[in-house]
Amino acid sequence: MCTAGRCGHGALGLGRGGTSPRGSAGGLVEYPRQAVAGRLSHDRYPEPDAVEAALPEQLVSDADHVALSRLVVEISWRIDHGQADTVWELFVPDGVLNAGTPLTGHDALREWGRSRVASTVRTRHIVSGMRFVARGNDQATGSSLLTVFMHDGAGRGPAVPAVVGEDTDEFIRTDVGWRFASRTFETLFV
């Protein structure tokens, strides 16, 4: 909500209105603004739609970004919490998961998931840097950075990542929402 020329967004009061929570005696600092195409804009950081318009690719809508982010987080959560045998549900019937050896289709994904659940290796996946690009009618591609912590056996594991890599995804919107058409993991750092 904007009042008296100041806009606060979220719990920190940060936003497009050119204000900052830091200032003398805890007050807000007003940054210079300029009029751009009939609206006010921070002189250094343009409105999000202006940033997106300058990109070479069309990003997905905000609603699709949220839905795709949830799908990306869900697959990691299921693997980390002993439910890898259900990740097939997140793929289209002929979907491909490739983390070194391609697994194609629900049956292959179910079998991999069962063996992963039976494993003594514990993991935690941290997903960041998600970016999704619209690819026409009900299709999108995406990439995300994946940091994986891993430990085999009882007790606490090391607080050092086992691997850092990038997932490249292809998505299809189905009658039940977005699903993976393919997911490929590429190791960047070990």
VMD Tcl script that draws the C-alpha trace (Angstrom):
set ca {
  {0.00 0.00 0.00}
  {1.34 3.44 -0.89}
  {0.76 6.50 1.25}
  {2.36 9.93 1.22}
  {4.62 8.93 -1.66}
  {6.02 5.90 0.11}
  {5.32 2.32 -0.87}
  {5.97 -0.64 1.36}
  {5.79 -4.21 0.04}
  {6.09 -7.26 2.27}
  {7.21 -7.55 5.84}
  {10.42 -5.60 5.26}
  {8.72 -2.59 3.70}
  {10.84 -2.88 0.56}
  {9.37 -2.25 -2.81}
  {9.12 -0.34 -6.01}
  {8.17 2.92 -4.37}
  {11.73 4.08 -3.93}
  {11.86 3.57 -0.18}
  {14.19 1.70 2.12}
  {13.69 0.66 5.72}
  {17.04 2.20 6.65}
  {17.30 5.87 7.46}
  {18.01 8.25 10.27}
  {16.25 7.30 13.47}
  {14.77 4.24 11.78}
  {12.80 6.28 9.25}
  {12.43 5.55 5.57}
  {14.84 6.98 3.02}
  {13.25 8.34 -0.14}
  {15.19 7.60 -3.33}
  {14.91 9.79 -6.42}
  {12.24 8.77 -8.91}
  {11.46 9.62 -12.47}
  {8.38 9.43 -14.62}
  {8.56 6.63 -17.20}
  {5.73 6.16 -19.69}
  {3.24 7.88 -17.42}
  {4.18 6.08 -14.19}
  {6.70 6.56 -11.42}
  {9.78 4.39 -11.44}
  {12.89 4.13 -9.33}
  {15.69 5.71 -11.32}
  {18.00 2.69 -10.99}
  {15.67 -0.29 -10.79}
  {12.86 -0.27 -13.34}
  {9.46 -1.82 -12.77}
  {9.44 -5.64 -13.18}
  {7.45 -5.50 -16.43}
  {10.11 -3.24 -17.96}
  {12.83 -5.72 -16.95}
  {10.88 -8.64 -18.42}
  {10.23 -6.72 -21.65}
  {13.99 -6.34 -22.14}
  {14.65 -10.10 -21.85}
  {15.34 -12.06 -25.04}
  {12.88 -14.77 -23.95}
  {9.33 -14.57 -22.62}
  {9.18 -15.66 -19.00}
  {6.10 -17.56 -17.83}
  {3.32 -15.70 -16.01}
  {3.61 -15.16 -12.27}
  {0.95 -17.82 -11.63}
  {2.80 -20.35 -13.79}
  {6.09 -19.45 -12.09}
  {4.57 -20.32 -8.72}
  {3.10 -23.59 -10.02}
  {6.36 -24.64 -11.71}
  {8.39 -23.69 -8.62}
  {6.14 -25.89 -6.50}
  {6.67 -28.80 -8.90}
  {10.47 -28.36 -8.80}
  {10.46 -28.20 -5.00}
  {8.05 -31.15 -4.72}
  {10.30 -33.61 -6.56}
  {13.22 -32.76 -4.27}
  {11.05 -32.96 -1.15}
  {9.73 -36.39 -2.11}
  {13.24 -37.73 -2.76}
  {14.53 -36.28 0.53}
  {11.63 -37.58 2.62}
  {11.44 -41.22 1.59}
  {8.79 -40.78 -1.09}
  {10.91 -41.15 -4.23}
  {8.63 -44.01 -5.27}
  {5.95 -41.37 -5.99}
  {7.98 -38.97 -8.19}
  {6.57 -40.69 -11.29}
  {3.32 -38.85 -10.52}
  {5.06 -35.57 -11.35}
  {5.92 -36.66 -14.92}
  {3.88 -37.14 -18.08}
  {3.54 -40.88 -18.99}
  {6.55 -40.83 -21.34}
  {8.56 -38.39 -19.20}
  {12.33 -38.69 -18.85}
  {14.48 -38.28 -15.73}
  {18.19 -38.16 -16.52}
  {20.72 -37.87 -13.72}
  {23.33 -39.86 -15.63}
  {21.23 -42.74 -16.92}
  {17.97 -41.75 -18.64}
  {14.82 -43.24 -17.12}
  {11.85 -43.07 -19.49}
  {8.21 -43.54 -18.54}
  {6.26 -44.11 -15.35}
  {7.37 -47.74 -14.90}
  {11.08 -46.88 -15.02}
  {10.55 -43.93 -12.69}
  {8.58 -46.08 -10.21}
  {11.32 -48.73 -10.17}
  {14.03 -46.11 -9.62}
  {11.93 -44.57 -6.85}
  {11.52 -47.90 -5.06}
  {15.28 -48.50 -5.09}
  {15.90 -44.94 -3.85}
  {13.48 -45.44 -0.93}
  {15.27 -48.70 0.00}
  {18.68 -46.97 -0.03}
  {20.44 -45.95 3.19}
  {21.65 -42.74 1.55}
  {19.97 -39.66 2.98}
  {19.85 -36.43 0.99}
  {18.69 -32.87 1.23}
  {18.27 -30.85 -1.94}
  {18.43 -27.06 -1.91}
  {16.88 -25.57 -5.04}
  {17.59 -21.99 -6.08}
  {17.81 -19.73 -9.08}
  {14.65 -21.06 -10.71}
  {13.88 -19.52 -14.10}
  {11.03 -20.56 -16.39}
  {10.52 -19.59 -20.03}
  {7.25 -19.94 -21.96}
  {7.59 -22.19 -25.02}
  {4.25 -21.85 -26.71}
  {0.93 -23.47 -26.00}
  {1.04 -25.08 -22.51}
  {4.79 -25.74 -22.61}
  {7.73 -24.25 -20.74}
  {11.40 -24.86 -20.11}
  {13.23 -24.17 -16.90}
  {16.54 -24.28 -15.14}
  {17.42 -24.35 -11.48}
  {20.54 -24.66 -9.39}
  {20.63 -27.72 -7.16}
  {22.87 -28.12 -4.11}
  {22.77 -31.65 -2.70}
  {23.90 -32.74 0.75}
  {24.32 -36.49 1.12}
  {25.11 -39.00 3.87}
  {25.09 -42.79 3.91}
  {24.18 -44.42 7.20}
  {23.15 -43.30 10.66}
  {24.12 -40.09 12.39}
  {24.70 -36.64 11.06}
  {26.24 -36.08 7.68}
  {28.80 -33.48 6.67}
  {27.73 -29.88 6.20}
  {29.56 -29.80 2.87}
  {27.60 -30.28 -0.35}
  {28.16 -33.58 -2.12}
  {27.41 -31.98 -5.48}
  {26.20 -28.74 -7.03}
  {24.54 -28.92 -10.39}
  {21.91 -27.54 -12.70}
  {18.59 -29.11 -13.60}
  {17.25 -28.38 -17.07}
  {13.54 -29.11 -17.33}
  {10.86 -29.31 -19.97}
  {7.28 -28.92 -18.71}
  {3.85 -29.61 -20.16}
  {0.58 -28.30 -18.74}
  {-1.84 -31.23 -18.39}
  {-5.43 -31.55 -17.18}
  {-4.05 -31.93 -13.63}
  {-1.53 -29.09 -13.86}
  {2.11 -28.76 -14.87}
  {4.17 -31.95 -15.18}
  {7.76 -32.74 -16.13}
  {8.25 -33.89 -19.72}
  {11.95 -34.20 -18.99}
  {14.43 -33.38 -16.25}
  {18.18 -33.52 -16.84}
  {20.79 -32.99 -14.13}
  {24.25 -31.69 -15.04}
  {27.01 -31.72 -12.42}
  {28.78 -28.37 -12.08}
  {30.88 -28.81 -8.91}
  {31.85 -31.85 -6.82}
}
mol new
graphics top color blue
foreach p $ca { graphics top sphere $p radius 0.5 }
foreach p [lrange $ca 0 end-1] q [lrange $ca 1 end] { graphics top cylinder $p $q radius 0.2 }
display resetview
